[in-house]
Amino acid sequence: MYPKNTWYVACTPDEIASKPLGRQICGEKIVFYRGHEGRVAAIEDFCPHRGAPLSLGYVENGNLVCGYHGLVMGCDGKTVEMPGQRVRGFPCNKTYAVQERYGFIWVWPGEQDKADPALIHHLEWAVSDEWAYGGGLFHINCDYRLMIDNLMDLTHETYVHASSIGQKEIDEAAPVTTVQGDEVVTARHMENIMAPPFWRMALRGNNLADDVPVDRWQICRFTPPSHVLIEVGVAHAGKGGYDAEPQHKAASIVVDFITPETETSIWYFWGMARNFNPHDEALTATIREGQGKIFSEDLDMLEQQQKNLLANPERNLLKLNIDAGGVQSRRVLERLIARERAPAAELIAAVK
């Protein structure tokens, strides 16, 4: 159960640099590739000849060639030609709106006439030279909403990430959740504490002492359909915390783009953007490695959680104060999904 009339991150440009990419998104099997003039194209990953995945083929002269019998498919979903055969009358494949922006390729899996590129959220950190970014991709067998829950309640850091970003002070600082339209924000601030290992490394990366008390913050921002950007950082205690001057803090944005594959599996695009020492490539690599290890710790927990939930569909889960961010995010999603389904429900009622 996910919204489809919206933009999801489908892949990164390097994934289609040399050959087509087949990827299932919101239950839709899609092939992504670079067509004419290097523009990204996305069509149904299904050859109308014998049903083979077109993603197993190759690109030639801007068209997609099926790797089974050589059928040539255009970016418009129409069959162009096939060796020794007449192809007039072949049914068109479904095409998908795609946009290449901010270092990602975005796809609209729903009603194509509603795909407005202006609806892609602006990402200042992706277009500014004052920011650096490093990230990666995980495939995880869990409902996309479980990952949203995970990211909107960072209490789990104390336990799942005890050796890197976790600390007991997270449990002791109550989060505050607010909702503005379709955006849900959960914020937690901790004052006069010692930084955990990952943040000590970040302080050193900004040429700051790592053995003095700090003020720490975590501000999780959910926006539909499944994007969670988390402002995180530490500043030397007494310098203003979140509002401290740049020379007193190490601050970043944890980037989480969660793209449903099926009802119980996701493509998880993760990363961290920072605005201190942005040209230090070695620091970017170090942070990326650290973040990758942290996110991989969530993977097994989420997959095992999903298995438990599937095995016990009748169980009611507890909802605590710390769950407010995830609960409110789900309410936003439920509202959007209901809005999408309303026209279909009205049509069925009219027919009856």
Buried (B, 14 or more C-beta within 10 A) or exposed (E): EBBBBBBBBBBBEEBBEEBBBBBBBBEBBBBBBBBEEEEBBBBBBBBBBEEBBBBBBBBEEBBBBBBBBBBBBBBEBBBBBBEEEEBEEBEBBBBBBBBBBBBBBBBBBBEEEEBEEEBBEEBEBBEEEEBBBBBBBBEBBBBBBBBBBBBBBBBBBBEBBBEBBBBEBBEEBEBEBEBEEBBBBBBBBBBEBBBBBBBBBBBBBBEBEBEEEBBBBBBBBBBBBBBBBBBBBBBBBBBEBBEBEEEBBBBBBBBBBBBBBBEBBBBBBBBBBBBBBBEBEEBBEBBBEBBBEBBEBBBEBBBEBBEEBEEEEEEEEEEEEBBBBBBBBBEBBEEBBEEBEEEEEEEEEEEE
